[in-house]
Amino acid sequence: MRLNDPVWQSVPQIGKILSALKGKARFVGGCVRDTLAGREPADIDMATPLKPAAVMGILKKRGFTVLPTGFLYGTVTVLTGDDRFPTIEITTLRRDIENDGRRPKVVYTKDWEEDAARRDFTFNALYADFDGTVYDYCGGVRDLNDGRVRFIGDPAQRIGEDCLRILRYFRFLARFDAEPDAATMDACRSGGGGLARLSLDRTRRELFKLVESDNAARGLSAMNDAGLLETYFPAQGLPVLSRFLRLFPAARLPFRLAALYGVTPEGTEAATQRWQLSKTQRKPMMLAASFDRSKPPESYTDNDVFRFAVLFRETGTDEVSSLLASVDDNDGWLSLGEKCRGVEIPPFRFFGGDLTELVKKNQIKAALAQVHEHWLAENGRIGRAGLLDFARERFTPRR
């Protein structure tokens, strides 16, 4: 079979790389799989019978910058300068002769089928020429069409070679909305003890891709059925995440994690420490978790709605209201989100510098908060002149 207009044909630098290698390379893995599935590939990988040193030498002579990113395992990375695909990984055909689950010992080969046989899933062992001709040595096209995630050969053996494949299995179940099969689930259960040997970076990268996927709840549910979910996430958060994604399918990672961890300050701190979240990731989670939900949204006044809209305007009121509706199982939060769409938020035209002649330097932050509270109480319907008058009245010392 042949792919129609594969994405690599639209990137001139990729054509130049293949030309430099005299056609002795094929596209492989995710870029072929995703193109067949009608998805935009996230990256481009290539395989070649040429050895890494030869690939580097050839491409450097053609003016490419080539980095030996995985040289010991046959992989080099080419910088393309293309905005969509700035890097291309090229790996020499190989077969693994020994594998401790982390660092395989490899020998190079010129046999494409040998290279395919050492990969994880059938649809990741698909190759394609520049013209789109597909080479399928393991039945990956059929599995892709059938919506099946299948290991190449014995699942237990594949997992024993690299325990990360357990997490990849659940991620691909979610990605392709596929049903797990009993034999593979048994292999995942049996091999689950090896997950403890994986680094946080590898684990986090794979699991966050799972949590961010369109059908995250399916993959996480399968993990739970295999008894592996609570190694990473609280199982009680799974129904909340499922409701959340039904209400807001485009939810971002921080809020998906917040759903899993219960939308509480304690849950946010637990997620932050467990996954070493950045300040950027933690901030929206903590903002939602710290919000006082004791007042039912059905009783919100116009001023309550305005305050909610202001508080969450950067993070997104629809996303936050959907999250709160999910964790509280209360559609009143959704109605609140709808009300926020009609709220106009005027600019708050008052600054710390406006207080320098009125309060001491160490009091500016607290004074600014008072002015902002006055602005909120007026639903933002007070301009700069009014705010300056309020500040002078409030903070000018009485004689």
Beta strands, then each sheet from edge to edge (+ up, - down):
strand 1: 26-28
strand 2: 44-48
strand 3: 65-70
strand 4: 75-79
strand 5: 87-92
strand 6: 94-98
strand 7: 105-108
strand 8: 126-128
strand 9: 134-136
sheet 1: 3+ 4- 5+ 2+ 1- 8+ 9-
sheet 2: 6+ 7-
end
